Amino acid sequence: MDFQPLDRKFPFKGVEAIDTGALETFPYEYPGRRIKVEIGTSEFTAVCPFSGLPDFGTIRISYIPDELCVELRSLKYYLLSYRQVGIFYEHLVNRVLEDLVAVCRPLEMTVEADYNVRGGLTTRAVATWRREGNNQKTS
């Protein structure tokens, strides 16, 4: 049998489809009291920018708020806007980090993407941001 692979690509959207307008915040009522907020979902999906096939993984966000916290419902809508966006893992964590830092202006934040095995390879990408002059430890 003579196998001929199909050079198939599913359509997907570009990064302009990411809905940063969905992100909302609320005031942190204890400014000056450092806490670490940890958020995660194992239901994250975006698509491969080569094939358009879905990539599934876990997203973890941890941050130390200053004056604002990310509202969780809005974060879910924001993350869902990636469902049909073609984006590399390395770019994804940086984009999510930039968008969340812009909206809630934390003292520090880390975004981790831990993708499901694909082709026998696991991939984990981590991006971190820290406000300059912010060297205090979290209790």
C-alpha positions in Angstrom: 0.0 0.0 0.0 1.4 3.4 -0.9 0.6 5.8 1.9 0.2 9.5 1.0 -0.1 11.8 4.0 -2.6 14.6 3.8 -1.1 18.0 4.3 -4.2 19.1 6.3 -4.6 22.2 8.4 -7.7 23.2 10.4 -8.6 26.9 10.4 -7.8 28.8 13.6 -7.9 32.4 14.8 -5.0 34.7 15.5 -4.1 36.4 18.8 -6.4 39.2 18.0 -9.2 36.9 19.1 -8.0 36.8 22.7 -10.6 38.7 24.7 -8.7 40.9 27.1 -11.8 43.0 27.6 -13.4 40.1 29.5 -10.9 40.6 32.4 -12.2 42.3 35.5 -10.8 43.0 38.9 -12.0 43.9 42.4 -10.3 45.8 45.2 -8.0 43.8 47.5 -9.2 45.0 51.0 -5.9 44.2 52.7 -3.3 46.2 50.8 0.1 45.8 52.6 -0.8 42.3 53.8 1.0 40.0 51.4 -0.9 36.9 50.3 -0.3 34.5 47.5 -3.4 33.8 45.3 -3.2 30.5 43.3 -5.6 29.8 40.4 -5.6 26.7 38.2 -7.6 24.9 35.6 -7.0 21.6 33.8 -9.6 22.5 31.1 -7.4 24.9 29.1 -7.2 24.5 25.3 -5.7 26.5 22.5 -4.6 25.2 19.1 -1.3 24.3 17.4 -0.3 27.2 15.0 0.9 24.6 12.5 -2.0 22.2 12.2 -4.9 23.8 14.0 -5.3 20.7 16.1 -6.2 21.3 19.8 -3.6 21.4 22.5 -4.9 20.6 26.0 -3.3 21.4 29.3 -3.3 22.9 32.7 -2.8 26.6 33.4 -1.7 27.7 36.8 -1.5 31.4 37.8 -0.1 32.6 41.1 0.2 36.2 42.1 0.7 38.5 45.1 -1.9 41.3 44.7 -1.2 44.9 45.5 -4.5 46.8 45.3 -6.5 44.6 42.8 -7.5 40.9 42.5 -8.5 39.1 39.3 -12.2 38.3 39.2 -12.4 34.5 38.6 -15.5 34.4 36.3 -13.9 37.0 34.0 -10.6 35.0 34.0 -12.5 31.9 32.9 -14.1 33.9 29.9 -10.6 35.3 29.1 -9.0 31.8 29.1 -11.9 30.4 27.0 -11.2 32.9 24.3 -8.0 31.0 23.5 -10.0 27.9 22.4 -9.5 28.6 18.7 -6.3 30.7 18.8 -3.2 29.3 17.2 -0.4 30.0 19.7 2.9 28.4 20.8 3.2 27.4 24.4 6.1 29.7 25.0 4.1 32.7 23.7 1.0 31.7 25.5 2.5 32.0 29.0 4.0 35.4 28.2 0.8 36.7 26.7 -1.3 35.6 29.6 1.2 37.1 32.0 1.3 40.4 30.2 -2.5 40.7 30.0 -3.0 39.8 33.7 -0.2 42.1 34.9 -1.7 44.9 32.9 -5.2 44.5 34.4 -4.4 43.8 38.1 -0.9 45.3 38.6 0.2 42.8 41.1 3.5 42.8 43.1 4.5 39.6 41.4 2.9 36.9 39.2 3.8 33.6 37.6 1.9 31.8 34.8 2.6 28.1 34.1 1.3 26.0 31.2 1.6 22.3 31.6 0.5 20.6 28.3 -0.7 17.1 27.9 1.7 14.6 26.2 1.8 15.0 22.5 4.0 12.8 20.3 5.6 11.4 23.4 6.8 14.8 24.7 5.6 16.8 27.6 6.0 20.5 27.6 5.8 22.9 30.5 6.4 26.7 30.0 6.7 29.2 32.9 6.8 33.0 32.8 7.4 35.2 35.8 7.0 38.9 36.5 8.1 40.9 39.5 7.6 44.6 40.1 10.9 46.4 40.5 11.9 46.9 44.1 9.6 44.1 45.3 11.9 41.8 47.2 9.8 41.0 50.3 8.9 37.4 51.1 5.4 36.1 51.1 4.1 34.7 54.4 
